[in-house]
Structures are given as structure tokens and as C-alpha cells.
Amino acid sequence: MKRRVLGISILLVFITVATVQAQFVSDVTKVAITAAPFLEIGVGARAMGMGGAYVANADESSALYWNPGGIARIANPEGIFVHMNWIADISFDYIGFVLPAGRIGSFGLSITSLSMDDMMVRTEDRPQGTGEYFKSGSMALGLTYALNLTDRFSIGFSGKYIREEIWNESAQGMAIDIGTLFTTGFHGMRIGASLTNFGTDLRMSGEDLVRYHDIDGQKLGNNDEIYAELKTDSWPMPLNFQVGIAMELIENDIHRITFALDAIQPTDNKESLNLGIEYGLRKWLFLRAGYRSLFLEDNEEGLTAGAGANLGFFYNLPFRFDYAYADFGRLESIHCFTIALEL
């Protein structure tokens, strides 16, 4: 009983502190002033198909992204592989692995990669290209630990190393995610909350920012090649607070209908809601629909849909495949593919 009260107290304090923090930052910042925006791309076709309303529904390995506390509910080792053709011919890939360790807790590892084809270097004098090419990309490496404090309350933490690069310049930083998941006594309703990307600022540096400078061009005989380095601005991580609820509207041996609703408070945009629903047939076939960023002004996101199936065994391992579609308005539609293996 005491552990349950402790769990509820931690959840309430966490939600309160995170809400105040996110609201304060939102009031003093504007859209598109954060670094590493790839950290805000949702992971997994199941979550995307449900409109990103997933912080309270994260009960498989994509919880590494949505809610670290959710991996404490995973009973068996599980791996997830996500590929998505993002906007403007950008490739997004994610690999995650969860290892439950009984009463000790659960451990997770994740790798996120954002990549694109090499691009031609263009200048004012040579707008058709100089013959050189440059690359650009981003990656994140995460380690996660989660624990069931009670039979209803879980908490998890993730530490992440983030790197972004373009041409010969790069930026590195560290961030943490914190997530909680609480199952109520009301028809299995779950309440989840997560605070993600709380970390250091990112600043670009590299060899193209190195210059040789003559400190005093009027003085003869001085060193006219003083080593100097241009200093770029630093930019914060895209801090995000998300709280949500999920519950089964219908659940029996044949049918299951799950409803989920999330509220999102990012530092680089205004508040919005994600809405999702999932229908499951005999725990084998799943159909999903959702809507992202409700009530957000000037938003290109919207309707999402998807499907999934437990396809039996792959090399004697339970195998699941999920697909999702997301409408981005005037931009390209997004297609996401996910494979999950239970070890």
C-alpha cells in the first residue's frame, strides 16, 4: 500500500513539475529555435497509426522512445526495427532492444539515425554546383532503465548521446528522458507522462570554421596568420512534455478496442492533442486510426492510419509487422514500416 501511494505521489509531482517547466519555456521561446528536431519524429508504425497518442499505451519496445517507464511492463526480450521515408527524401531508421531482468528492472538500448543522399555544393558564382558534394545527418544513442515500483506504477529513465553533422561541421550533446506509467483501477485505464530531451545545448564546430586572421592589418612585421575559429550560436534541445490516457473500450477473447488521448507541450511550438484508436481481432490483426496535433495552428499534420499483424514465427521467434500512413498536408505523406521480434 505504501509503495502504491509513493508511486502515485511521484506521478503527480512529476506531472506538475514537468507542466510548469514546459509552460515556462514555451512562454519565452518560439517555433523552430531548437536543435536536433529529428528527436521529435515519432517511432513505430503502431504509435504513428494511432496519431502519436501513445505515452500511456507504450507496452512494447517503442516505449524506449515514447515513455521509458513502459519497458518495465515488457515480459520477454524484444527488438524493434523501424524504417520511414521522411519528408524531402530523408530516411529515418530506428533500432531498439529491451531486456527484462525480473525484480531488478528492465534495460533498453536504442539507436536513431536520420540520413539523406549527398548534396551538391552550390555557391553564388557557381549555382549549378562546384563539383563537390557534402553530407548531412543526425544520430542518437540511448540507454534506458525502468522499474515497476508497484504492480501498477512504473518509472523509467533514458540517457542519450546526440550528434548532428553537416559537411565538415558537427555538434554533440547529452539529454535525458523520464517517463512514468500508472494503471488505475477503472477498467484498466492507464495514465502516462514523459519529459523528453532535457539536455545540453548544441553548437556546431569544425574545420570549415577555422580562419587565419591578421589582428592589425596596419602594422608591418606582425603575424598575419593568427589561428582563429568562428563561434556559432548554441541551440537548446527540443524539450517536450507529453501526458496521456489509454483504456480498452471493449475487450474480450475476440475483439479489443483501445482508445488513447495525449496532450503535448513542446518548447518549440504551442500545445496540441493527439488522438488514436486501435481495433484488435483475436490478438492477431490490428487496425488503427488517429489524428495528430489537434488545435495546433498552421499545422500540416493530421489524419493517420495503419494496420498490423502477428505473423507467427520467424526462425522460431514471434514476429510482428506494422504499417502506418500519416498525412502531412501540402508536404509528402509519410509511410512507416516496423518489424518487432520477441526473443
N, C-alpha and C positions, 0 to 999 in steps of 0.2 A: 504494500500500500504506500509506504514512504517513497519507494522508488518511482511509483506511478505519479505521485504528487510532484516529486522532483522533476520528472520528465515533462509534465505539463507546465511547471513553472519555467523551466528552461525554454520551452517553446514560446511561451508568452513573452518572456523577456527578449528572446531573440527577435521575434516579430516586431516588438515595439522599438527596439534599438535600431534594427535594420530599416524600418519605415522612416524613423526620424532622420537617420543618416542619409538615406536615398532622397528624401524630400528636401533636405537641406542642400545637398549637392545639386539637385535638379533646379533649385531656385537660382543658383549662381552660375550655371553653365548653359550652353546652347547646343543645338544639333550639330553633329559632325565635328566635334573638337576632341575626340578621343583617338588613341592609337589602337592598333590591333583589333579592328572591327570584325575580323574573322571569328573572334571569340563569341560573337553574338549569333553565329549561324547555328541553328538547332541541329541536333544529332539524332539520327534514326528515322526510318520511314514510318514507324508506328507513331512516334511523337508528332512528326510533321503531318501525317494524315489526320491527326486529332487536333490540328491547328496550333500545336505547341502548348496545349493545355495539359501539362504532363508532370508538373512538380509534385503533385500528390498521387500520381498514378505510376511513378517510376519504380517498377518492380522487376526490371531486368537490367542487363548490363549497360544500356544507355543512361541509366541513373548516374553513372560516372559524370555525365555532363549536366543532367537536369537537377539532380538532388543527391549529393554524396551519401546522405543518410539512407537512401533507398537500397543501396547494395547490401545493407545488413539483413534485408529480407530475402536475399537470394540463397537458396538451399544448396545448389551444386555449382561447381566451377563453370563459368560461361564466358564465351568470347563473342565479340560483335565486330562486323566489318561493314563499313558504310561508304558508299560512293555516291557522289552527287555532282551533276554538271551544273555549276552555279552560273550566275549572270555573266555575260561577256566572255564566254568560253573559258571560264575559270573552273578548275577541278578542285573539289573538296573531298577529302578522304579522312576517315576516322577508324582507328582500331582500338578496341578496349577489351580488357580481360579482368574478370572478377574471381577471386579465390576466397571462398568462405573458410573460416578457421574455427568454427564452433563458438564456444564461450569467449574466446579471445577476441572475436570480431571478424570483420571481412576486410580484405585488401584488394586494391584495384590499381591497374596501370592503363594509361590511355595515351595515344599519340594522335594529334590532329595535324593535318597538312593541307595547306592551300597553295596551289601551284598553277602556273599558266605557261603557255609557249613563250619562247624567247621573242623579244620585241626589237624592232629596228630602231637604231639611234637616229634621230632626226634633229636638225638644227635649223635656225633661220636661214642660213646660207644654203643648206642642203636639205630642203623639206622632203625630198624623195628618199632620203637615207644616206648615211655616210659609209655604209658597208659594214658597220659594226652592229652587234646585237647585244642586248643586255637581258638579264633575267630578274624576276621578282617573285617573292613567295613569302609564306609565313608558316610557322610551325609552333606547336605547343606540346610539351611532355608533362603528364600529370601522374601523381601518386596519391592514392586515396585510402583512407582508413575509416571504417564505420563500425558502430557498436549498437546492439539492442540494449538500451538501459532498462527497459521493461518489456513485457510481451506486447506492448502497444506503442512504445516510443523508441525511435531510433535517431541517432545523430551521426553525422559524418563530416570529414574534413578532407580537402584536397589541396595539395601544393603543386603549383605549376611553374614550369620554366617556359618563357615565351620568347620567340625570336622572329624578327621581321627583317627582310633584306630587299634591297633594290640596287642593281648594278654592283658597285663595289662598297656600298654602304650597308650597315646593319644596325639593329638595335636589339638589346636583350633586357629582359625584366623578369620579375617573380611576382606571383599572385597566389591567393588562397581562395577557396570556395568553402562555404559552410552550409550544410543542409540538415533539416530535421523532418521527420515524418511521424505523424501521430494517428493512430487508428482509434476512432471514437466507438462508443457502444451503440450508436444509432445506425443500424443496418450496414455496419461495416464502413461508414463514412471515414475517409482519410483526409487529413489536413497536412499539407506540406508547405515548407518555406525554404528558400535558398537565397543566400547572398553570394554572388559570384564576381570574380575578377577584382578583388580587393588587393591592390598591389602597388608596385613601384611605377614611376613614370618611365616612358621610353624616349630615348634620344638617339637619333641617327649619328653614326660616326663612321669614318672610313678613309681610304687613301685619296678619294676624289675631293675631300675637304681640306687636304694639305696644300699649303701655299708657301712660297718663299717671298718674303716681304722686305722692302727697303724702308727701315724705320724713319730715316731722314734723307730724303732724296736731294736736299740742298747741300749736304755735307759730303765733301770728297774724301775718299780713302776709307770710309766706313764699310762695314759688311752689308752688302746689299742683298744678301740671301739669308735672312733670318728665318728660321723654321717657324711656321705658324700654322694653326689649324682653325678653320672656320667652325663656329659653335652653333649648332642648330637648336631650335626650341625643343623642349621636352613636352610630352603629351601624356595625360593620365590614361589608365586602363578604363574600359567601358564597364564601370561598376553597375551592377543590376540586382535589384531585389524582386523576387517573384514569390507570391503566396497563392495557394490554390486549394481546391477541394475536389474530391473524386468519390463516387459511390456507384454501386450497382443498382439500377432501377429495376431490373429483372435478373434473376439468377436461379437457374435450375440445371438439371443434367443435360438439357438440350440447348437452351438459349441463355445468353447473358448480354445485357445491355449496360454499358458503363458510361456515365456522364462525368465530364470534368470541366472545371472553370478556373482560370488563373487570372490574377491581377499582376501587372508588370509595372515596375517603376525603375526605368533606366536613368542614368545620369546624362545621356546624350539625346534624350527625347522626352516626350510627355508620357503620361500614364495611359495604359490601354488594357484591354481584356482579350484573352484567348479562350475560345470555346471549342469543345470537342466531344464527340460521341463515338463509341465503338460497339459493334454488334458481333458477338461470337457464337458460332454454331458448333456445338459438341467439342469445344476447345480445339477445333481443327481449322475452321475457316473464319476469317475475320474481315469485316467491312468497317471502314472508318470515314468520318467526315468532320470538318471543323471550319473555324473562321478565325483568322489571326488579326490582331491589332484593331479590335473594335473600338470605335470612338476616337481613333487617332487621326488627326487632321493631315491632309496632304499625304496620304498613305497609299502605296502601291500594292500592299499585301491584301489578301482577302481569303477567298474560298480555298479549302484544301480537301483532298480526298485520298483514300488509299485502301489497300487490301493486303492480307497476309494469310499465310497457311503454314501449319506444322506438317512438313513433308516427310515425316518418318525418320529414317536414319541415313546418315552419310558416314561411311566407314564405321558403322556401329555407334555413331553419335547422333543424338536427337538434333534435327536440323530444321530451322525456321527461316522462311523467306518473306520479306515485306517490301511493298512498293508504295510510294506516295507521290502525289501531284500537288503542286502549290501554284496558285495564280498570282502573278506579280504585275497585273495591270498592263501598263504600257511597256514594261520590260518583258523579258523572256519568261515563260513558265518554267518551273523547276521540277525535275524528276529525280527522285531519291530511291536508291536500292540498298537493302540491308540484308545481310546474312548473319544468323546467330547460331552458334553451336554450343550445346550443353555437354560438358565433359564428364 
